[in-house]
Amino acid sequence: METHSESASRLRQVELSLRSDERFDVPQSDGYSVYSALLALLESADEAVSARIHDSDIGSLHNSGLQGPFGEGNRSHHKRVLPDSEYTLALGITDPEDEEIFEGLVSALVLADDPLELTHGRLHIDSFESENTSHETLLSEAAAYEDPSIEIEFRTATCIEEAGSVTTMFPTRTAVFFSLLGKWNNTAPDELELDIDRETLAASVIEKPEARSYRTHSVLVNRVDDSEGNARPIFRQGFSGICGYAFKDASDSVQNAVTALALFGEYSGVGSAVARGCGDITTEVMDQ
């Protein structure tokens, strides 16, 4: 029988492989468009669940946006989906309260084989892979490294708000890992919460950025009606690129915690608007 702790700690992810039969344009940062398409799918599959989340962020849903080869779009700030090319889309949750939403999306996309309907075209599901883990497993995996170093690729605009609505524009150790720490502690069982402060992160971790990969972005994450009923776009600023992280005079407990947070980020995303395609990362951990 599954215990409450095991259920509360479960992390889930599904990666979909998609193809299109035709060329069509999508925004350069397509996460918001994909999010809107997912909401429409969910509404057709389960109106009650859709109504609960309409016009608000899904607490812990992570949507990677479309990953794959694109051509140059005909529209400004757009790129082109190419026929017979493979695109991947990862969806994940870290909070069991969002499991009903996750199940509804997987049911519509995988079991019902519904296409992903974007504004100017559709993508069909070719295949999918699912993966489950837990906070406990990630901590055990992190502890297996004797002298870890971490490389994170920030694949989509990563928007970390550190002071009000002001976002950081560089993958600093404190911004990245404090963001992940908050997401971890919001979803982990009480006994697995991590206790690291900014000072410890600043003193124990070193950034090793890959300068040529670094980009900055301003991306659409929402539309809200103004007082006159007109839809007003909401943008967030952020960065993408590759950054390595190494440890300096860090205790084993700090190394284990930071490494677990980096692994957790593949499920949770980093920063804000992760349901709308921001903060998608891949993590590689190596023993030095």
Phi and psi in degrees as a GROMACS rama.xvg file:
@    title "Ramachandran Plot"
@    xaxis  label "Phi"
@    yaxis  label "Psi"
@TYPE xy
-77.497  127.507  GLU-2
-79.5162  164.955  THR-3
-60.4673  -41.0709  HIS-4
-62.8717  -42.4141  SER-5
-65.7921  -41.0171  GLU-6
-64.3983  -43.3334  SER-7
-68.5442  -22.0098  ALA-8
-97.468  0.666754  SER-9
-73.6234  133.361  ARG-10
-116.404  135.722  LEU-11
-130.925  145.274  ARG-12
-148.869  142.656  GLN-13
-129.595  135.107  VAL-14
-112.92  122.656  GLU-15
-102.519  141.97  LEU-16
-105.414  125.236  SER-17
-126.582  154.412  LEU-18
-141.146  155.937  ARG-19
-119.273  150.206  SER-20
-88.9921  -7.09865  ASP-21
-144.547  164.894  GLU-22
-84.3406  139.008  ARG-23
-160.378  160.006  PHE-24
-91.831  144.453  ASP-25
-133.185  156.799  VAL-26
-60.347  152.558  PRO-27
-53.0791  -44.5901  GLN-28
-103.118  98.3211  SER-29
-90.6362  2.41708  ASP-30
-58.2993  -40.9381  GLY-31
-67.3708  -39.5858  TYR-32
-63.5163  -41.9732  SER-33
-65.1046  -41.915  VAL-34
-58.3907  -45.5532  TYR-35
-62.7755  -39.4799  SER-36
-65.9259  -37.586  ALA-37
-65.0808  -40.275  LEU-38
-62.345  -41.4699  LEU-39
-63.619  -41.2736  ALA-40
-61.7021  -43.8951  LEU-41
-64.7057  -37.0914  LEU-42
-63.9532  -38.822  GLU-43
-71.3329  -27.1991  SER-44
-87.6643  -36.9628  ALA-45
-156.195  94.1766  ASP-46
-62.3107  -34.8347  GLU-47
-65.6738  -43.9237  ALA-48
-67.008  -41.4589  VAL-49
-61.2154  -41.9537  SER-50
-62.2089  -32.445  ALA-51
-68.425  -28.0469  ARG-52
-111.853  -1.90195  ILE-53
-60.2575  134.263  HIS-54
64.4101  21.2906  ASP-55
-144.614  156.893  SER-56
-67.7285  141.482  ASP-57
-78.1992  119.483  ILE-58
-40.9489  -54.6152  GLY-59
-122.066  10.6603  SER-60
-67.3824  133.939  LEU-61
-114.163  123.352  HIS-62
-121.516  118.725  ASN-63
-76.9222  -12.0757  SER-64
71.2822  177.493  GLY-65
-81.0205  129.992  LEU-66
-117.172  124.51  GLN-67
162.251  -171.219  GLY-68
-82.4659  135.497  PRO-69
-128.453  149.997  PHE-70
-95.569  -177.558  GLY-71
-82.7868  128.446  GLU-72
-76.5946  159.04  GLY-73
-79.4628  -19.4889  ASN-74
-100.948  153.952  ARG-75
-63.6221  137.838  SER-76
62.18  29.2216  HIS-77
-126.115  158.433  HIS-78
-126.371  167.991  LYS-79
-115.824  125.617  ARG-80
-71.3724  133.68  VAL-81
-104.633  136.884  LEU-82
-65.2479  145.093  PRO-83
64.7584  15.6521  ASP-84
-99.5183  150.933  SER-85
-92.4715  132.901  GLU-86
-123.254  142.635  TYR-87
-114.273  149.953  THR-88
-140.133  121.148  LEU-89
-104.707  134.075  ALA-90
-124.051  136.313  LEU-91
-148.597  161.215  GLY-92
-135.866  151.155  ILE-93
-119.752  -7.54002  THR-94
-118.598  124.392  ASP-95
-61.6171  -19.6195  PRO-96
-66.9935  -20.0292  GLU-97
-97.8894  5.93044  ASP-98
-64.0168  -34.609  GLU-99
-62.9577  -38.1674  GLU-100
-67.3148  -46.6757  ILE-101
-58.4067  -46.1229  PHE-102
-62.6649  -38.7806  GLU-103
-63.2606  -41.8113  GLY-104
-66.5284  -45.0012  LEU-105
-62.8936  -39.9332  VAL-106
-61.2407  -44.5384  SER-107
-69.114  -43.5765  ALA-108
-77.4131  -41.3117  LEU-109
-99.0107  -53.4606  VAL-110
-75.0468  -43.5977  LEU-111
-84.9396  -10.4193  ALA-112
57.8427  36.7293  ASP-113
-76.3944  141.938  ASP-114
-74.5503  160.857  PRO-115
-89.7224  109.288  LEU-116
-91.4824  106.486  GLU-117
-95.8996  176.625  LEU-118
-59.3396  -41.2322  THR-119
-114.72  8.45612  HIS-120
177.616  -179.066  GLY-121
-133.177  152.838  ARG-122
-119.873  136.795  LEU-123
-102.346  147.265  HIS-124
-80.4323  123.04  ILE-125
-89.8898  -46.3875  ASP-126
-161.363  169.967  SER-127
-150.385  154.018  PHE-128
-129.726  138.35  GLU-129
-117.637  152.336  SER-130
-147.104  133.212  GLU-131
-119.986  144.808  ASN-132
-148.439  -164.831  THR-133
-151.142  163.978  SER-134
-58.2918  -40.855  HIS-135
-59.964  -45.2597  GLU-136
-64.1884  -40.3372  THR-137
-65.0192  -38.9995  LEU-138
-64.1197  -39.9068  LEU-139
-66.3214  -40.8778  SER-140
-63.4707  -42.0881  GLU-141
-63.9051  -39.1616  ALA-142
-68.0879  -17.9758  ALA-143
-73.9541  -15.4551  ALA-144
-87.2399  130.476  TYR-145
-82.3531  -40.122  GLU-146
-142.329  74.018  ASP-147
-76.167  147.156  PRO-148
-127.632  151.711  SER-149
-124.648  136.738  ILE-150
-123.43  126.538  GLU-151
-118.185  128.513  ILE-152
-100.82  117.189  GLU-153
-86.7433  97.8  PHE-154
-80.0275  -27.8514  ARG-155
-126.431  165.78  THR-156
-50.2811  123.263  ALA-157
-107.198  116  THR-158
-115.477  96.8796  CYS-159
-106.15  113.616  ILE-160
-87.8597  114.612  GLU-161
-102.18  -26.8821  GLU-162
-143.234  101.185  ALA-163
63.361  -128.425  GLY-164
-98.0633  9.94881  SER-165
-85.003  126.621  VAL-166
-102.069  150.299  THR-167
-79.0515  146.074  THR-168
-113.382  21.0312  MET-169
-150.591  144.269  PHE-170
-77.0585  62.4232  PRO-171
-65.924  150.818  THR-172
-59.8027  -40.5033  ARG-173
-69.1905  -42.6505  THR-174
-64.6302  -48.9029  ALA-175
-66.3092  -50.7942  VAL-176
-80.2554  -23.8247  PHE-177
-73.3083  -33.9141  PHE-178
-62.2437  -47.5512  SER-179
-64.6353  -36.2111  LEU-180
-61.0625  -43.6496  LEU-181
-61.6705  -42.3686  GLY-182
-66.5078  -39.5947  LYS-183
-61.7761  -52.3666  TRP-184
-68.7824  -21.7023  ASN-185
-75.9202  -17.279  ASN-186
-123.561  -15.4041  THR-187
-81.0691  152.788  ALA-188
-57.7708  152.824  PRO-189
-52.5779  -39.9197  ASP-190
-73.3295  -10.3344  GLU-191
-110.417  8.35038  LEU-192
-64.148  146.02  GLU-193
-104.9  142.603  LEU-194
-121.37  91.6993  ASP-195
-132.559  133.167  ILE-196
-100.499  169.409  ASP-197
-60.873  -38.105  ARG-198
-62.0227  -40.8496  GLU-199
-66.2534  -43.1066  THR-200
-60.2711  -44.9868  LEU-201
-63.4003  -35.1153  ALA-202
-85.5307  -18.2072  ALA-203
-110.787  -13.3374  SER-204
-124.914  141.696  VAL-205
-119.628  133.908  ILE-206
-85.5977  142.593  GLU-207
-131.771  77.7164  LYS-208
-72.865  147.732  PRO-209
-94.6  97.6803  GLU-210
-59.1183  -38.2344  ALA-211
-70.2219  -17.2762  ARG-212
-89.0357  -9.69015  SER-213
-73.859  131.899  TYR-214
-138.799  153.661  ARG-215
-114.556  155.392  THR-216
-143.701  152.919  HIS-217
-126.703  116  SER-218
-124.552  146.224  VAL-219
-74.5093  126.263  LEU-220
-121.125  -9.83531  VAL-221
-169.499  165.594  ASN-222
-132.427  131.058  ARG-223
-127.464  147.169  VAL-224
-77.6897  133.961  ASP-225
-85.8686  -173.34  ASP-226
-63.7201  -19.9873  SER-227
-99.5774  7.02254  GLU-228
81.9023  11.8254  GLY-229
-90.411  140.652  ASN-230
-75.1887  120.75  ALA-231
-105.652  125.62  ARG-232
-73.2199  141.314  PRO-233
-111.829  125.176  ILE-234
-111.75  151.521  PHE-235
-125.61  147.328  ARG-236
-103.943  147.006  GLN-237
-168.309  -168.777  GLY-238
-132.574  161.879  PHE-239
-138.896  167.65  SER-240
139.543  -169.124  GLY-241
-118.548  134.88  ILE-242
-141.804  132.806  CYS-243
-93.4208  153.826  GLY-244
-133.871  127.824  TYR-245
-121.891  167.756  ALA-246
-109.124  145.526  PHE-247
-132.426  114.659  LYS-248
52.5572  37.9782  ASP-249
-93.3355  141.405  ALA-250
-68.9349  161.299  SER-251
-58.2075  -39.182  ASP-252
-65.7518  -37.417  SER-253
-68.8403  -43.8833  VAL-254
-58.7765  -45.6715  GLN-255
-63.1107  -43.8178  ASN-256
-65.3005  -46.8819  ALA-257
-65.6272  -40.2229  VAL-258
-64.3051  -42.2617  THR-259
-62.6461  -39.7524  ALA-260
-63.264  -40.3186  LEU-261
-63.1223  -41.1743  ALA-262
-67.2336  -39.854  LEU-263
-60.9831  -32.4201  PHE-264
-59.7651  -25.0059  GLY-265
-66.8904  -25.1796  GLU-266
-91.6237  -36.1681  TYR-267
-95.6729  -24.6097  SER-268
74.2123  168.773  GLY-269
-119.828  135.359  VAL-270
83.4705  -156.489  GLY-271
-95.8295  168.554  SER-272
57.2421  33.6119  ALA-273
-69.9909  -24.7707  VAL-274
-69.3086  -22.1518  ALA-275
-104.805  24.4383  ARG-276
96.005  -1.79006  GLY-277
-87.3153  157.752  CYS-278
67.8716  27.1599  GLY-279
-79.6618  130.079  ASP-280
-132.674  158.68  ILE-281
-120.667  144.645  THR-282
-123.584  134.978  THR-283
-125.371  126.781  GLU-284
-113.336  133.784  VAL-285
-132.448  147.502  MET-286
-83.7052  129.773  ASP-287
